[in-house]
Structure formats: structure tokens, C-alpha cells
Amino acid sequence: MPELPEVEGLVRSLQPIVTGKIIRSVDVSETIITSKANGKEAIIKGADVESFRKAIPQKTIERIERRSKYIYFHLTKDGIPQLLVSHLAMSGAWFYVRNLHEIVEEKFKRHVHVIFHFEEGDMLVYADIRRFGELRLLENEADYPPLLLMAPEPFDHGALEHFLEMSVLSKYENKAIKEFIMDGHVVSGCGNIYATEALFNKRIHPARKVKRISKERRIELFNEIVLVLLDSIEHGGSSISDYRSINGEAGNMQNRLQMYGKKSCPICGTKTKQKTIASRTSTYCGICQR
């Protein structure tokens, strides 16, 4: 699943290309049309396909920003703002092309589900292999309350204070530290990959309970999460499975990972262990991480 750095990379790539463009029309795949007709909330959430298709044309993309793992497309028409929220989930991807044949990888080309056509003839394409992602058209953030519950951005002033405040709440103190830092109400945008890396870098066992970690160590861990996320942003994110940039390019952070997906520990050389925490596979070193 793309995490904060991957989404940040997409937003930075999209901003100079599509900001200011007017959406002429919207196409939706027959797969999504059929799924929605059968009562399934497939990709287009909170609206039927026809309403979604009719609501967007002639709107201008005023700006794009990232919030946690979400992409916010700020749209306007006749001075009236709307918000198109995108979440990539497991395998979503955006492509900016003039022709669908420009999407090189067949696995994405076969799973194009929403196409935004611009006045100039170019297209912004959303592909999703597993169809777990979402596009949600809102008047504002408050129309979808879960967005208001996200933790502060990890780079923002107050994010560490929020992290420490959450760590002493009764609902969190007995949770595994790995589950805690992957909770979007605690840290925005930190998923399995970067939680694994930060815990290894600070030599903390992923199953250790939050209350068994000192405040000093919690501060160190939060600061390490920030450093790992920034490092990944700088190196284009991690293309472990399905993440691609808007031009289909892979990131480079996967070549810098120390523990995620590794068979042996780069410090002591022993075979790594795995444990399921919060339904995700956690890789760790049984010697170095305590």
C-alpha cells in the first residue's frame, strides 16, 4: 500500500502538470458501473456513477495537496469550491497521458477505471488493480468526518505532542508499538514499511507494548519516523509492489530499506523473524530489537 512518501511524490508530480486545467468530461469503466449497479462501493464512493460523471465537467483543478495518505484535488466552478479526495489503497495509481497506450505496464492498462479528460486533449487516469481505492467528491472535508480525525502531519508543529498525548491513553497503552504507530489517528501516513524501518533503526521490538517504552524512547521513535519518511520522499518512495509515479516510474527507497522484507539482519546477520501485528506481517530481528 502506498504510504505518505509515495503519495507525496505523486502530488509533487501532479501539481505543475494539472493545476489550472479544466476537466472536460469523465469516463468510468464498465467494471465500476456494473459493481455500483450491484450495490458495491467500488472506487467511486458516496455517489452513483452518473451523478459523479455529471458533477465534475467544467470544473478547474485549482490546487492539489496531500493529507496523510490522501490526495486532495481542490476543484472550482463559477467560484464554488468542491473537494475530490483520492485514496490509493493497495494498488491505485495515477497516470498523466495523452493516450492510454502510454501506460506501459499491462497490469495497470487493463485496470483503468476513471479517466478525467482535459480541454487540451490530455488525460488524468486512475487505475486500480484490486479496486480497493476510492474517489470521493465532497463539498468540504467535514462531509466525510473520518478525514477530520486524522493525526497532524508528522512534519508539522504539534505532531510530536499529539503523538505523546495519544501514547498515554488507556486505549493505546497496551497495544503493540507497531500497531500504535501505524494508526492514522496517532501518526499520519506511516504504514507497514516505514513503521518496520523506524522500529528497527531504534532497535525496538514491534510487539513491545506502548506503556513499556519510556517517554524518551517514544520521542526518539517519533523523530525516527519523521526521518525515515523524509528519506523516502527524497528517494521517490518505495516501489515494493504496485506503486508507480504518474509516468509509470518506480521509486528508489526500496533499495535503502534495512529491515522490511529482509531475510537476515544487516547488523548481526541472524535470520529475521516475522509476526502478525494489526493484520500486517512485521519483520524484525529477534536479537537486535527488544
Number of C-alpha atoms within 10 A of each C-alpha: 19 28 25 25 28 27 28 24 21 23 22 13 15 20 16 11 11 20 16 15 19 22 23 17 18 20 15 18 14 10 14 19 17 13 14 18 12 10 9 13 17 21 26 23 18 15 15 14 19 11 9 19 16 11 14 21 17 18 22 24 22 17 18 20 18 20 18 23 24 22 21 21 22 21 26 19 15 8 9 9 16 21 20 19 24 23 21 26 19 18 20 26 27 25 23 23 17 16 11 14 10 13 21 12 10 9 13 22 18 12 18 24 23 21 20 21 21 20 13 11 11 16 22 20 25 26 24 26 18 13 21 15 21 21 22 17 24 17 14 14 16 10 12 14 10 10 15 11 10 18 20 22 19 25 15 8 10 11 18 21 12 16 21 15 11 18 23 14 11 10 9 18 17 16 18 19 27 25 22 23 28 20 18 17 19 25 25 22 30 26 21 22 22 27 26 27 22 27 23 24 17 17 17 21 22 28 18 17 17 22 18 12 16 10 14 8 13 19 16 13 23 20 15 20 25 19 16 22 24 16 15 25 20 14 18 22 28 26 19 18 11 17 25 26 22 21 16 17 12 19 22 17 20 18 11 13 17 17 24 21 17 15 16 17 20 13 11 10 11 14 14 18 16 15 13 11 17 15 8 13 15 23 26 30 26 15 16 16 16 15
